[in-house]
Amino acid sequence: MNGYLALCIAIVAEVIATTALKASDSFSRWWPSVITLVGYATAFYFLSITLRSVPVGVAYAIWSGLGIVLITAAAWMFYGQRIDLAGLVGMGLIIGGVVVLNVFSKAAPH
């Protein structure tokens, strides 16, 4: 499996798990708790596959950067959480950093 495909699966699984974590109400609700545990297990499994071919620093930068942006979007959609202009600018900088790392850095495999 392609390392970046595995990383995308890991990120999506982590976003689902984190979104369900809030819904689990400190693991007091059954189904959101199960989704959280399965999601994190899936995320770490696919992250381990990613690390076979993608440097750990690059993988983690992408994982955390895109995770922040996607979790914020999920919180907005499902929980009505708002983000202000400073937050949007910060997320834009995160996305920009991920792009720079992948397009211009020699740390990322091309």
N, C-alpha and C positions, 0 to 999 in steps of 0.2 A: 504494500500500500504506500502511496505517496505520502511523505512526511507532512506536507502542508494540508493535504486532505484530512489526515488523521488529526492534525491540529485544529482544523475547522470543526470537526466532529467533537473534539474535546471542549472547545470553547462553547459550542451550542449546548452540550450536555451540562457544562458548568453553569451557564446562564439559566437553564431550566432548573437545575438543582438549587441555585441561589434564590431564584424567584419562588420556588416551592418552599424554601426554608422559612421565608417570612410567613407564608400561608400555614406552615406547620404549627405556628403558635408555640414555639419552644418545644417542638416534638410532642405536643399534646393532641394533635389531629393526625389520624392514621394515614390517610392517603397522601397528603402533602409530605409527611415524614418519609414514606416509602419512596416517593418520587425524588426527594432530596438525597437519600442514601444511594439509590440506584444511579441517579444523575452524577453524583460525585465519583462513584466507583467507575462509571463509564468514562467520565472526564479524565481521571488519572490513568486509566488503562490506555486510552488513546493518546494521552500525553506521553506515556512511556514508549509507545510506537513512534511518535514524532521524534523523540530524542535519539532514535537510531540513525536519523539522517539530517536532522536540523540541530545546529549548535544550541546548547541549553540557554545561553543568554538571549539569542534571537528568538527561540521558541517562547521563553518566558516573557519577553518584551511584547510579543504579539499577543500571547495569552492574556496578560494583564491589561494591556492597552485596549484591545478590542472587547475584553470582558467588561471593563469599566463602562465603555460606551454602550454596549448592549444591555448590561444590567440597568443602567440609567434609563434607557429606552423602555425596558420591560417594567420598571418601577413606575414610569410615567403612564404606560398603557394600562397596567393591571391595578395599580395602587393609587393612581392620581397624584403621585409625587411630582412636584414642579422643579424646574431647574432655571436659574436666572442666567443673565447674559454672561457673567463671569464663569459660571459652570460650562456654558456652551463654548466659550472661548477656550477654557481649559481642555475640554474634550477634543476640540479642534486641534489643539497643540499635541495632544496624545496621538491622535490619528496621524498628524504630520510627522511625529517622531517615529511611528511605526513605518510609515512610507519611506522616510529617510533611511532608516535602518535597513530596510529591505532593498531599496533601489540603489543607494549610494555606498553603503558600508561594505567593506571587505569581509566583515564578520558573517554576513549572510551568504549562503551558497547561491551561486547563480547558474 
